[in-house]
Structure formats: C-alpha cells, structure tokens
C-alpha cells in the first residue's frame, strides 16, 4: 500500500476499535449448543471465493458466502450475535466495493449502526468482547491483498471528512427482542 493509504487504513481500524471499546460492550459467548440448526447457509465457495474483491454471494444477501459461513460456525450459540455480525459484514462488503467518496461517506452511518447493534446484543458476562468479534470478522473480510487494498481505498476516501452519525435510529436491522438468544 502507498504510505498515505496504509496510514489511513491503520487509522480507520484504530478508530473503529477505540469506538467499540469506548462503548463498553462485553463479550459474546460463542460456546454451547447452536441455536441456528435450521439456518440454510450458502455453499462454501472454495477457491472461487478468493478470485475477486467481491467474492461469491450465492444467496445475494450482501455478505460474502465464506464470511457468512465463518460467522455462523464461529458464533453458533447466539442468533442475535450472528445477525449483528452479518449486519457488520454487509457494511464491510459495501465499503470494499464503494465506487466514490460519496458512497464511502454514506456507508459511515451504516457502519456505526452495525457496531452499535453488536455492542447492544453482546452480553457483558460472555467470553468474547464485541471488539474481538469485529476484529475477527474484519480479518476474515480482508483475507486477500486485493481486499485489503480495496478497504484501504475506502478508508483513505474518508480521510479528513466529517460524518454525522444518527444515534436516534435503532442500531439493528432486525429486532433483537424477537430472538431467544
């Protein structure tokens, strides 16, 4: 990465991690019996999933299939956490394919909402923190050089921009109250 782009990328990731830790979210317990036995996951894309920045999204839900499968298998005990991490993964995917600065800026509110959603559903007494989960999914999302560069371009396009985040809106794209865990 060019030095300015790399610096912007590191800065963006650091800010996200700082914001999450400042929110006081606890951790998510990812052990135990899976509550999502009936979930239908897309097939493993295999090597084809690594060929492009966009990857493979067979079920067209805005989440790369390898990332969706990873979230489901890594955090199987909480439907709320799976849904919150999928919301975050969707925004990450959008950020990597954002075509213009305005696209990147419009993603910011969605990113903040996804992080607020995750913090709101993670139990303080659980073993994994929300920031751990975000880092874990981010690492999975940025699993090729092309994807890291695409995310770096997104982060760089936001450099020096001010984004107003609407904290009055509900953070989750789903109703956590309707889910058992």
Backbone as numpy.savetxt, mean C-alpha at the origin, in Angstrom:
# Nx Ny Nz CAx CAy CAz Cx Cy Cz
19.53 5.21 -9.94 18.69 6.39 -9.94 19.57 7.62 -9.94
19.17 8.69 -10.63 19.90 9.94 -10.50 19.85 10.39 -9.04
20.87 11.11 -8.59 20.98 11.43 -7.17 19.77 12.22 -6.65
19.24 13.16 -7.42 18.06 13.92 -6.97 16.84 13.03 -6.85
16.67 12.13 -7.79 15.55 11.21 -7.77 15.67 10.25 -6.60
16.86 9.74 -6.36 17.07 8.82 -5.24 16.81 9.54 -3.92
17.29 10.77 -3.81 17.09 11.55 -2.59 15.60 11.78 -2.35
14.86 12.14 -3.40 13.42 12.36 -3.28 12.70 11.08 -2.88
13.12 9.97 -3.47 12.51 8.68 -3.14 12.72 8.34 -1.67
13.97 8.46 -1.20 14.25 8.17 0.21 13.48 9.10 1.12
13.39 10.36 0.74 12.65 11.34 1.53 11.17 10.97 1.60
10.58 10.59 0.48 9.16 10.24 0.46 8.88 9.03 1.34
9.71 8.01 1.25 9.52 6.82 2.07 9.68 7.18 3.54
10.68 8.00 3.87 10.90 8.40 5.26 9.71 9.17 5.81
9.14 10.06 4.99 7.98 10.84 5.44 6.80 9.91 5.71
6.54 8.95 4.81 5.45 8.02 5.01 5.63 7.24 6.31
6.84 6.79 6.57 7.10 6.01 7.77 6.95 6.87 9.02
7.40 8.13 8.94 7.26 9.04 10.07 5.79 9.29 10.36
5.01 9.56 9.32 3.58 9.82 9.49 2.91 8.63 10.15
3.22 7.43 9.69 2.62 6.24 10.29 2.99 6.08 11.75
4.26 6.29 12.09 4.65 6.12 13.48 4.03 7.21 14.34
3.84 8.40 13.80 3.23 9.49 14.56 1.74 9.25 14.79
1.12 8.44 13.95 -0.31 8.16 14.10 -0.58 7.24 15.28
0.44 6.57 15.78 0.26 5.73 16.95 -0.40 4.40 16.68
-0.38 3.95 15.45 -0.97 2.65 15.14 -0.20 1.54 15.78
-0.90 0.54 16.25 -0.26 -0.62 16.84 0.13 -1.57 15.75
0.16 -2.82 16.07 0.54 -3.80 15.08 -0.59 -4.75 14.79
-0.48 -5.44 13.70 -1.52 -6.40 13.31 -1.06 -7.80 13.60
-1.88 -8.58 14.27 -1.54 -9.97 14.55 -1.81 -10.77 13.29
-0.75 -11.29 12.71 -0.94 -12.02 11.46 -0.92 -13.52 11.66
-0.94 -13.96 12.87 -0.95 -15.39 13.12 -2.38 -15.89 13.28
-2.53 -17.17 13.44 -3.85 -17.71 13.70 -4.54 -18.23 12.47
-5.77 -18.60 12.66 -6.58 -19.21 11.61 -7.03 -18.18 10.59
-6.96 -18.50 9.36 -7.38 -17.59 8.31 -8.89 -17.44 8.31
-9.33 -16.17 8.24 -10.76 -15.89 8.20 -11.25 -15.73 6.77
-10.35 -15.81 5.83 -10.70 -15.52 4.45 -10.59 -16.75 3.57
-10.96 -17.89 4.11 -10.86 -19.15 3.37 -11.66 -19.11 2.07
-12.73 -18.30 2.02 -13.58 -18.29 0.84 -13.13 -17.26 -0.20
-12.10 -16.50 0.07 -11.63 -15.48 -0.87 -11.08 -16.17 -2.13
-11.46 -15.65 -3.26 -10.96 -16.17 -4.52 -9.83 -15.25 -4.98
-8.64 -15.80 -5.01 -7.47 -15.02 -5.41 -7.14 -15.28 -6.87
-6.53 -14.29 -7.50 -6.10 -14.51 -8.88 -4.97 -15.53 -8.90
-4.72 -16.15 -10.05 -3.61 -17.11 -10.12 -2.27 -16.39 -9.98
-1.29 -17.14 -9.53 0.07 -16.61 -9.42 0.56 -16.26 -10.83
0.96 -15.01 -11.05 1.40 -14.62 -12.39 2.77 -15.16 -12.78
3.52 -15.66 -11.81 4.85 -16.19 -12.11 5.77 -15.14 -12.69
6.66 -15.55 -13.56 7.65 -14.65 -14.16 6.99 -13.55 -15.00
5.83 -13.81 -15.57 5.13 -12.81 -16.37 4.78 -11.58 -15.54
4.60 -11.76 -14.25 4.27 -10.66 -13.37 5.41 -9.68 -13.14
6.60 -10.05 -13.54 7.79 -9.21 -13.33 8.23 -8.47 -14.59
7.56 -8.68 -15.70 8.04 -8.16 -16.98 7.79 -6.66 -17.17
6.77 -6.12 -16.53 6.44 -4.70 -16.70 6.24 -4.05 -15.35
6.24 -2.73 -15.32 5.96 -1.99 -14.08 4.55 -2.32 -13.61
3.61 -2.40 -14.54 2.21 -2.65 -14.17 1.99 -4.06 -13.65
2.80 -5.02 -14.10 2.62 -6.40 -13.68 1.33 -6.97 -14.23
0.83 -8.00 -13.55 -0.39 -8.67 -13.99 -1.49 -8.42 -12.96
-2.66 -8.03 -13.44 -3.84 -7.81 -12.59 -5.02 -8.50 -13.26
-5.04 -9.83 -13.17 -6.03 -10.63 -13.88 -7.46 -10.31 -13.46
-7.67 -9.98 -12.21 -9.04 -9.70 -11.75 -9.37 -8.21 -11.82
-8.52 -7.41 -12.40 -8.72 -5.97 -12.65 -9.24 -5.18 -11.45
-8.67 -5.46 -10.27 -9.07 -4.71 -9.08 -8.07 -3.62 -8.72
-7.09 -3.38 -9.58 -6.13 -2.31 -9.34 -4.95 -2.72 -8.48
-4.87 -4.00 -8.12 -3.77 -4.51 -7.30 -3.06 -5.59 -8.11
-1.74 -5.49 -8.20 -1.01 -6.55 -8.90 -1.30 -7.88 -8.22
-1.46 -8.92 -9.02 -1.84 -10.22 -8.49 -0.83 -10.78 -7.50
0.46 -10.60 -7.75 1.46 -11.11 -6.82 1.38 -10.41 -5.47
1.08 -9.12 -5.49 0.96 -8.35 -4.25 -0.32 -8.75 -3.51
-1.41 -8.90 -4.23 -2.67 -9.32 -3.62 -2.52 -10.69 -2.95
-1.89 -11.61 -3.63 -1.68 -12.95 -3.07 -0.76 -12.89 -1.85
0.27 -12.04 -1.92 1.20 -11.89 -0.80 0.48 -11.36 0.44
-0.32 -10.32 0.27 -1.05 -9.74 1.41 -1.95 -10.80 2.04
-2.68 -11.52 1.20 -3.61 -12.52 1.71 -2.89 -13.64 2.47
-1.73 -14.05 1.99 -1.03 -15.15 2.66 -0.20 -14.69 3.86
0.18 -13.43 3.90 1.03 -12.93 4.97 0.22 -12.45 6.18
-0.97 -11.97 5.96 -1.82 -11.43 7.04 -3.19 -12.10 7.02
-3.24 -13.43 7.13 -4.50 -14.13 6.91 -5.53 -14.03 8.02
-5.15 -13.58 9.20 -6.09 -13.66 10.32 -7.03 -12.46 10.42
-6.86 -11.45 9.62 -7.72 -10.27 9.74 -8.19 -9.77 8.38
-9.47 -9.88 8.15 -10.07 -9.38 6.92 -9.92 -7.86 6.85
-10.01 -7.18 7.98 -9.85 -5.72 7.99 -8.46 -5.32 7.52
-7.45 -6.00 8.03 -6.07 -5.68 7.65 -5.84 -6.00 6.17
-6.34 -7.12 5.72 -6.20 -7.48 4.30 -6.84 -6.40 3.43
-8.03 -5.98 3.77 -8.72 -4.96 2.97 -7.98 -3.62 3.03
-7.47 -3.24 4.21 -6.73 -1.98 4.34 -5.42 -2.04 3.54
-4.71 -3.16 3.62 -3.47 -3.30 2.85 -3.74 -3.35 1.34
-4.84 -3.95 0.94 -5.21 -3.93 -0.47 -5.51 -2.51 -0.94
-6.15 -1.72 -0.08 -6.42 -0.31 -0.41 -5.09 0.42 -0.61
-4.14 0.18 0.29 -2.81 0.79 0.19 -2.09 0.31 -1.08
-2.15 -0.98 -1.38 -1.49 -1.53 -2.56 -2.07 -0.94 -3.85
-3.36 -0.69 -3.85 -4.01 -0.08 -5.01 -3.44 1.31 -5.27
-3.28 2.08 -4.19 -2.74 3.43 -4.33 -1.28 3.38 -4.77
-0.50 2.45 -4.21 0.88 2.30 -4.64 0.95 1.99 -6.14
0.08 1.12 -6.59 0.06 0.76 -8.01 -0.25 1.99 -8.86
-1.23 2.77 -8.43 -1.56 4.00 -9.17 -0.38 4.96 -9.18
0.35 5.04 -8.07 1.47 5.98 -8.00 2.58 5.60 -8.97
2.77 4.32 -9.19 3.85 3.87 -10.07 3.53 4.08 -11.54
2.28 4.19 -11.88 1.92 4.38 -13.28 1.35 5.78 -13.53
1.48 6.67 -12.54 1.01 8.05 -12.70 1.75 8.70 -13.86
1.01 9.29 -14.77 1.61 9.83 -15.99 2.05 11.28 -15.86
1.47 12.02 -14.95 1.77 13.45 -14.87 1.84 13.90 -13.42
2.42 15.07 -13.23 2.53 15.63 -11.87 1.15 15.74 -11.25
0.15 16.18 -12.01 -1.20 16.33 -11.44 -1.75 14.98 -11.00
-1.46 13.91 -11.75 -1.87 12.57 -11.34 -1.24 12.22 -10.00
0.05 12.51 -9.87 0.76 12.19 -8.63 0.18 12.97 -7.46
-0.13 14.23 -7.67 -0.69 15.03 -6.58 -2.08 14.54 -6.19
-2.86 14.10 -7.15 -4.21 13.62 -6.82 -4.15 12.29 -6.06
-3.06 11.58 -6.18 -2.90 10.30 -5.47 -2.63 10.52 -3.99
-2.08 11.67 -3.63 -1.68 11.92 -2.25 -2.82 11.74 -1.24
-3.99 12.26 -1.55 -5.11 12.11 -0.62 -5.47 10.65 -0.46
-5.45 9.90 -1.55 -5.74 8.46 -1.47 -4.69 7.73 -0.65
-3.43 8.14 -0.78 -2.35 7.52 -0.02 -2.55 7.80 1.48
-2.85 9.03 1.81 -3.07 9.38 3.22 -4.28 8.63 3.78
-5.34 8.52 2.99 -6.53 7.78 3.44 -6.19 6.31 3.67
-5.44 5.70 2.76 -5.08 4.29 2.89 -4.26 4.06 4.16
-3.35 4.95 4.45 -2.54 4.81 5.66 -3.37 5.03 6.92
-4.26 6.02 6.88 -5.15 6.24 8.02 -6.05 5.03 8.23
-6.51 4.43 7.14 -7.36 3.25 7.22 -6.62 2.12 7.92
-5.39 1.86 7.49 -4.62 0.77 8.09 -4.40 1.01 9.57
-4.01 2.22 9.93 -3.79 2.54 11.34 -5.08 2.34 12.14
-6.22 2.65 11.53 -7.50 2.54 12.26 -7.95 1.10 12.48
-7.47 0.15 11.67 -7.92 -1.24 11.83 -6.91 -2.13 12.54
-5.71 -1.65 12.75 -4.69 -2.45 13.42 -4.89 -2.35 14.93
-4.97 -3.49 15.58 -5.14 -3.54 17.03 -3.83 -3.16 17.72
-3.88 -2.28 18.72 -2.65 -1.89 19.43 -1.92 -3.06 20.08
-2.61 -4.13 20.41 -1.98 -5.25 21.10 -1.38 -6.30 20.16
-1.47 -6.09 18.85 -1.00 -7.12 17.94 0.52 -7.08 17.74
1.03 -8.10 17.07 2.47 -8.29 17.00 3.16 -7.50 15.88
2.45 -7.08 14.86 3.04 -6.30 13.77 2.45 -4.90 13.77
3.29 -3.90 13.60 2.81 -2.53 13.57 2.34 -2.17 12.16
1.54 -1.12 12.08 1.07 -0.64 10.78 2.26 -0.22 9.92
3.28 0.38 10.53 4.44 0.80 9.73 5.20 -0.41 9.19
5.27 -1.49 9.96 5.88 -2.73 9.44 5.10 -3.23 8.23
3.78 -3.24 8.33 2.95 -3.74 7.23 3.12 -2.88 5.98
3.17 -1.56 6.16 3.36 -0.66 5.03 4.71 -0.92 4.37
5.76 -1.05 5.18 7.09 -1.33 4.63 7.11 -2.67 3.90
6.44 -3.65 4.45 6.40 -4.97 3.87 5.73 -4.95 2.49
4.59 -4.30 2.42 3.86 -4.22 1.14 4.61 -3.33 0.15
5.22 -2.25 0.63 6.00 -1.38 -0.25 7.17 -2.15 -0.85
7.86 -2.94 -0.04 8.98 -3.74 -0.55 8.49 -4.74 -1.59
7.35 -5.35 -1.37 6.79 -6.31 -2.34 6.40 -5.58 -3.63
5.84 -4.39 -3.47 5.40 -3.61 -4.63 6.59 -3.16 -5.49
7.70 -2.82 -4.84 8.87 -2.30 -5.55 9.91 -3.39 -5.74
9.50 -4.52 -6.26 10.36 -5.70 -6.33 11.19 -5.82 -7.62
11.19 -4.80 -8.45 12.07 -4.79 -9.61 12.68 -3.40 -9.73
13.77 -3.31 -10.45 14.43 -2.01 -10.65 13.48 -1.04 -11.35
12.76 -1.51 -12.36 11.84 -0.65 -13.10 10.74 -0.10 -12.18
10.27 -0.90 -11.27 9.22 -0.45 -10.34 9.78 0.55 -9.34
11.01 0.32 -8.88 11.64 1.30 -7.98 11.82 2.63 -8.69
12.26 2.59 -9.94 12.44 3.83 -10.69 11.11 4.53 -10.94
10.07 3.76 -11.24 8.74 4.35 -11.46 8.24 5.02 -10.19
8.42 4.37 -9.06 7.98 4.96 -7.80 8.84 6.19 -7.47
10.13 6.11 -7.78 11.01 7.26 -7.57 10.59 8.45 -8.41
10.16 8.20 -9.64 9.66 9.27 -10.51 8.42 9.90 -9.90
7.53 9.08 -9.40 6.33 9.58 -8.72 6.72 10.43 -7.53
7.62 9.94 -6.69 8.05 10.68 -5.50 8.71 12.00 -5.91
9.53 11.96 -6.95 10.22 13.16 -7.41 9.23 14.19 -7.95
8.15 13.74 -8.58 7.17 14.67 -9.14 6.42 15.42 -8.05
6.46 14.91 -6.85 5.78 15.58 -5.72 6.70 16.54 -4.98
7.98 16.49 -5.28 8.96 17.30 -4.55 8.58 18.78 -4.60
8.54 19.40 -3.44 8.24 20.82 -3.35 6.78 21.17 -3.49
5.93 20.19 -3.64 4.49 20.45 -3.80 3.80 20.35 -2.45
2.79 21.16 -2.26 2.00 21.12 -1.04 0.69 20.42 -1.37
0.34 19.46 -0.56 -0.89 18.71 -0.77 -1.75 18.86 0.48
-2.99 19.22 0.29 -3.93 19.33 1.40 -4.67 18.00 1.49
-4.61 17.39 2.66 -5.25 16.09 2.87 -6.54 16.31 3.64
-7.61 15.70 3.16 -8.92 15.82 3.80 -9.05 14.78 4.90
-8.93 15.22 6.15 -9.04 14.30 7.27 -10.48 14.11 7.72
-11.42 14.80 7.09 -12.81 14.64 7.48 -13.46 13.43 6.82
-12.86 12.95 5.74 -13.45 11.81 5.04 -13.13 10.51 5.77
-13.96 9.52 5.53 -13.70 8.19 6.11 -12.46 7.63 5.42
-11.53 7.06 6.19 -10.28 6.63 5.58 -10.39 5.34 4.77
-11.28 4.45 5.13 -11.34 3.14 4.47 -12.33 3.14 3.32
-11.98 2.43 2.27 -12.88 2.25 1.12 -13.92 1.16 1.40
-13.93 0.64 2.59 -14.86 -0.40 3.02 -15.30 -0.02 4.44
-16.33 -0.67 4.95 -16.81 -0.40 6.29 -16.22 -1.43 7.24
-15.18 -1.06 8.02 -14.56 -2.04 8.93 -15.55 -2.61 9.95
-16.57 -1.85 10.28 -17.57 -2.31 11.25 -18.38 -3.50 10.79
-18.38 -3.78 9.50 -19.16 -4.90 8.98 -18.33 -6.19 8.93
-17.04 -6.09 9.27 -16.17 -7.27 9.21 -15.91 -7.81 10.61
-15.87 -9.11 10.77 -15.73 -9.70 12.10 -14.34 -9.53 12.71
-13.32 -9.43 11.90 -11.97 -9.30 12.45 -11.09 -8.42 11.58
